[in-house]
Amino acid sequence: MKYFAVFLPMKDEEKSKQFRAEHLTYLQEKVEAGNVFAKGRFVDGAGGLVIYMAESLEAAEEMVKKDPYVVTGARTYEIHEWEMTQ
């Protein structure tokens, strides 16, 4: 399993407020399925970060593209494979 850091920069603050519940529900489903390592918002309002776990970049991006924030245009995304070190 690989890790993918997904930045979700704010694109439309009103849409972000409108679709927050759906976004959080979607992420909770991914947590329960074992596909989210960590998640949270940036306190300065710039957006948020989700670290997905997936077999490939394509699989991670497929999940990201189904996030209600991305689907509705509330947020854009930037995805990078992340190697965790200790």
PyMOL CGO cylinders between C-alpha atoms (Angstrom):
from pymol import cmd
from pymol.cgo import CYLINDER

trace = [
    CYLINDER, 0.00, 0.00, 0.00, 1.30, 3.46, -0.92, 0.3, 1, 1, 1, 1, 1, 1,
    CYLINDER, 1.30, 3.46, -0.92, 0.54, 6.83, 0.63, 0.3, 1, 1, 1, 1, 1, 1,
    CYLINDER, 0.54, 6.83, 0.63, -0.66, 9.85, -1.36, 0.3, 1, 1, 1, 1, 1, 1,
    CYLINDER, -0.66, 9.85, -1.36, -0.78, 13.37, 0.07, 0.3, 1, 1, 1, 1, 1, 1,
    CYLINDER, -0.78, 13.37, 0.07, -3.68, 15.29, -1.41, 0.3, 1, 1, 1, 1, 1, 1,
    CYLINDER, -3.68, 15.29, -1.41, -3.83, 19.04, -0.99, 0.3, 1, 1, 1, 1, 1, 1,
    CYLINDER, -3.83, 19.04, -0.99, -7.33, 20.42, -1.40, 0.3, 1, 1, 1, 1, 1, 1,
    CYLINDER, -7.33, 20.42, -1.40, -6.88, 24.18, -1.95, 0.3, 1, 1, 1, 1, 1, 1,
    CYLINDER, -6.88, 24.18, -1.95, -9.92, 26.39, -1.44, 0.3, 1, 1, 1, 1, 1, 1,
    CYLINDER, -9.92, 26.39, -1.44, -11.58, 27.33, -4.70, 0.3, 1, 1, 1, 1, 1, 1,
    CYLINDER, -11.58, 27.33, -4.70, -15.06, 28.43, -3.60, 0.3, 1, 1, 1, 1, 1, 1,
    CYLINDER, -15.06, 28.43, -3.60, -15.62, 29.10, 0.11, 0.3, 1, 1, 1, 1, 1, 1,
    CYLINDER, -15.62, 29.10, 0.11, -19.43, 29.14, -0.19, 0.3, 1, 1, 1, 1, 1, 1,
    CYLINDER, -19.43, 29.14, -0.19, -19.47, 25.77, -1.94, 0.3, 1, 1, 1, 1, 1, 1,
    CYLINDER, -19.47, 25.77, -1.94, -17.07, 24.44, 0.69, 0.3, 1, 1, 1, 1, 1, 1,
    CYLINDER, -17.07, 24.44, 0.69, -19.55, 25.40, 3.40, 0.3, 1, 1, 1, 1, 1, 1,
    CYLINDER, -19.55, 25.40, 3.40, -22.47, 24.02, 1.41, 0.3, 1, 1, 1, 1, 1, 1,
    CYLINDER, -22.47, 24.02, 1.41, -20.88, 20.62, 0.73, 0.3, 1, 1, 1, 1, 1, 1,
    CYLINDER, -20.88, 20.62, 0.73, -18.89, 20.17, 3.98, 0.3, 1, 1, 1, 1, 1, 1,
    CYLINDER, -18.89, 20.17, 3.98, -21.22, 17.50, 5.40, 0.3, 1, 1, 1, 1, 1, 1,
    CYLINDER, -21.22, 17.50, 5.40, -21.05, 15.44, 2.20, 0.3, 1, 1, 1, 1, 1, 1,
    CYLINDER, -21.05, 15.44, 2.20, -17.27, 15.80, 2.09, 0.3, 1, 1, 1, 1, 1, 1,
    CYLINDER, -17.27, 15.80, 2.09, -16.91, 14.64, 5.71, 0.3, 1, 1, 1, 1, 1, 1,
    CYLINDER, -16.91, 14.64, 5.71, -19.28, 11.70, 5.14, 0.3, 1, 1, 1, 1, 1, 1,
    CYLINDER, -19.28, 11.70, 5.14, -17.27, 10.69, 2.07, 0.3, 1, 1, 1, 1, 1, 1,
    CYLINDER, -17.27, 10.69, 2.07, -14.00, 10.82, 4.00, 0.3, 1, 1, 1, 1, 1, 1,
    CYLINDER, -14.00, 10.82, 4.00, -15.49, 8.81, 6.87, 0.3, 1, 1, 1, 1, 1, 1,
    CYLINDER, -15.49, 8.81, 6.87, -16.47, 6.10, 4.39, 0.3, 1, 1, 1, 1, 1, 1,
    CYLINDER, -16.47, 6.10, 4.39, -12.88, 6.06, 3.12, 0.3, 1, 1, 1, 1, 1, 1,
    CYLINDER, -12.88, 6.06, 3.12, -11.56, 5.89, 6.72, 0.3, 1, 1, 1, 1, 1, 1,
    CYLINDER, -11.56, 5.89, 6.72, -13.80, 2.90, 7.42, 0.3, 1, 1, 1, 1, 1, 1,
    CYLINDER, -13.80, 2.90, 7.42, -12.63, 1.23, 4.19, 0.3, 1, 1, 1, 1, 1, 1,
    CYLINDER, -12.63, 1.23, 4.19, -9.00, 1.67, 5.27, 0.3, 1, 1, 1, 1, 1, 1,
    CYLINDER, -9.00, 1.67, 5.27, -8.13, 4.22, 2.58, 0.3, 1, 1, 1, 1, 1, 1,
    CYLINDER, -8.13, 4.22, 2.58, -7.38, 7.31, 4.70, 0.3, 1, 1, 1, 1, 1, 1,
    CYLINDER, -7.38, 7.31, 4.70, -4.30, 7.59, 6.90, 0.3, 1, 1, 1, 1, 1, 1,
    CYLINDER, -4.30, 7.59, 6.90, -4.88, 11.18, 8.08, 0.3, 1, 1, 1, 1, 1, 1,
    CYLINDER, -4.88, 11.18, 8.08, -7.05, 14.18, 7.25, 0.3, 1, 1, 1, 1, 1, 1,
    CYLINDER, -7.05, 14.18, 7.25, -7.62, 17.74, 8.36, 0.3, 1, 1, 1, 1, 1, 1,
    CYLINDER, -7.62, 17.74, 8.36, -8.12, 21.36, 7.44, 0.3, 1, 1, 1, 1, 1, 1,
    CYLINDER, -8.12, 21.36, 7.44, -5.63, 24.19, 7.36, 0.3, 1, 1, 1, 1, 1, 1,
    CYLINDER, -5.63, 24.19, 7.36, -6.47, 26.63, 10.15, 0.3, 1, 1, 1, 1, 1, 1,
    CYLINDER, -6.47, 26.63, 10.15, -5.77, 29.63, 7.90, 0.3, 1, 1, 1, 1, 1, 1,
    CYLINDER, -5.77, 29.63, 7.90, -8.70, 28.66, 5.65, 0.3, 1, 1, 1, 1, 1, 1,
    CYLINDER, -8.70, 28.66, 5.65, -6.50, 27.74, 2.68, 0.3, 1, 1, 1, 1, 1, 1,
    CYLINDER, -6.50, 27.74, 2.68, -8.08, 24.29, 2.32, 0.3, 1, 1, 1, 1, 1, 1,
    CYLINDER, -8.08, 24.29, 2.32, -7.13, 20.89, 3.67, 0.3, 1, 1, 1, 1, 1, 1,
    CYLINDER, -7.13, 20.89, 3.67, -5.00, 17.78, 3.38, 0.3, 1, 1, 1, 1, 1, 1,
    CYLINDER, -5.00, 17.78, 3.38, -5.93, 14.12, 3.11, 0.3, 1, 1, 1, 1, 1, 1,
    CYLINDER, -5.93, 14.12, 3.11, -3.38, 11.31, 3.07, 0.3, 1, 1, 1, 1, 1, 1,
    CYLINDER, -3.38, 11.31, 3.07, -4.92, 8.44, 1.15, 0.3, 1, 1, 1, 1, 1, 1,
    CYLINDER, -4.92, 8.44, 1.15, -3.67, 4.86, 1.10, 0.3, 1, 1, 1, 1, 1, 1,
    CYLINDER, -3.67, 4.86, 1.10, -3.95, 3.12, -2.26, 0.3, 1, 1, 1, 1, 1, 1,
    CYLINDER, -3.95, 3.12, -2.26, -2.16, 0.67, -4.52, 0.3, 1, 1, 1, 1, 1, 1,
    CYLINDER, -2.16, 0.67, -4.52, -1.39, 3.29, -7.17, 0.3, 1, 1, 1, 1, 1, 1,
    CYLINDER, -1.39, 3.29, -7.17, -1.58, 6.96, -8.05, 0.3, 1, 1, 1, 1, 1, 1,
    CYLINDER, -1.58, 6.96, -8.05, -4.47, 6.18, -10.36, 0.3, 1, 1, 1, 1, 1, 1,
    CYLINDER, -4.47, 6.18, -10.36, -6.43, 4.45, -7.58, 0.3, 1, 1, 1, 1, 1, 1,
    CYLINDER, -6.43, 4.45, -7.58, -5.83, 7.36, -5.20, 0.3, 1, 1, 1, 1, 1, 1,
    CYLINDER, -5.83, 7.36, -5.20, -6.81, 9.91, -7.83, 0.3, 1, 1, 1, 1, 1, 1,
    CYLINDER, -6.81, 9.91, -7.83, -9.99, 7.98, -8.56, 0.3, 1, 1, 1, 1, 1, 1,
    CYLINDER, -9.99, 7.98, -8.56, -11.00, 8.41, -4.89, 0.3, 1, 1, 1, 1, 1, 1,
    CYLINDER, -11.00, 8.41, -4.89, -10.05, 12.09, -4.87, 0.3, 1, 1, 1, 1, 1, 1,
    CYLINDER, -10.05, 12.09, -4.87, -12.13, 12.81, -7.97, 0.3, 1, 1, 1, 1, 1, 1,
    CYLINDER, -12.13, 12.81, -7.97, -15.22, 11.42, -6.19, 0.3, 1, 1, 1, 1, 1, 1,
    CYLINDER, -15.22, 11.42, -6.19, -14.83, 13.70, -3.16, 0.3, 1, 1, 1, 1, 1, 1,
    CYLINDER, -14.83, 13.70, -3.16, -17.88, 16.02, -3.10, 0.3, 1, 1, 1, 1, 1, 1,
    CYLINDER, -17.88, 16.02, -3.10, -15.58, 19.03, -2.71, 0.3, 1, 1, 1, 1, 1, 1,
    CYLINDER, -15.58, 19.03, -2.71, -13.85, 18.17, -5.99, 0.3, 1, 1, 1, 1, 1, 1,
    CYLINDER, -13.85, 18.17, -5.99, -17.02, 17.08, -7.81, 0.3, 1, 1, 1, 1, 1, 1,
    CYLINDER, -17.02, 17.08, -7.81, -18.81, 20.36, -6.99, 0.3, 1, 1, 1, 1, 1, 1,
    CYLINDER, -18.81, 20.36, -6.99, -15.84, 22.63, -7.68, 0.3, 1, 1, 1, 1, 1, 1,
    CYLINDER, -15.84, 22.63, -7.68, -15.51, 23.76, -4.06, 0.3, 1, 1, 1, 1, 1, 1,
    CYLINDER, -15.51, 23.76, -4.06, -11.87, 22.68, -4.05, 0.3, 1, 1, 1, 1, 1, 1,
    CYLINDER, -11.87, 22.68, -4.05, -9.19, 21.78, -6.54, 0.3, 1, 1, 1, 1, 1, 1,
    CYLINDER, -9.19, 21.78, -6.54, -6.59, 19.14, -5.74, 0.3, 1, 1, 1, 1, 1, 1,
    CYLINDER, -6.59, 19.14, -5.74, -2.92, 18.42, -5.99, 0.3, 1, 1, 1, 1, 1, 1,
    CYLINDER, -2.92, 18.42, -5.99, -1.73, 14.86, -5.38, 0.3, 1, 1, 1, 1, 1, 1,
    CYLINDER, -1.73, 14.86, -5.38, 1.75, 13.53, -4.62, 0.3, 1, 1, 1, 1, 1, 1,
    CYLINDER, 1.75, 13.53, -4.62, 2.98, 10.10, -3.60, 0.3, 1, 1, 1, 1, 1, 1,
    CYLINDER, 2.98, 10.10, -3.60, 4.27, 10.44, -0.04, 0.3, 1, 1, 1, 1, 1, 1,
    CYLINDER, 4.27, 10.44, -0.04, 6.98, 8.30, 1.52, 0.3, 1, 1, 1, 1, 1, 1,
    CYLINDER, 6.98, 8.30, 1.52, 6.66, 8.23, 5.28, 0.3, 1, 1, 1, 1, 1, 1,
    CYLINDER, 6.66, 8.23, 5.28, 9.95, 8.16, 7.17, 0.3, 1, 1, 1, 1, 1, 1,
    CYLINDER, 9.95, 8.16, 7.17, 10.63, 7.91, 10.88, 0.3, 1, 1, 1, 1, 1, 1,
]
cmd.load_cgo(trace, "trace")
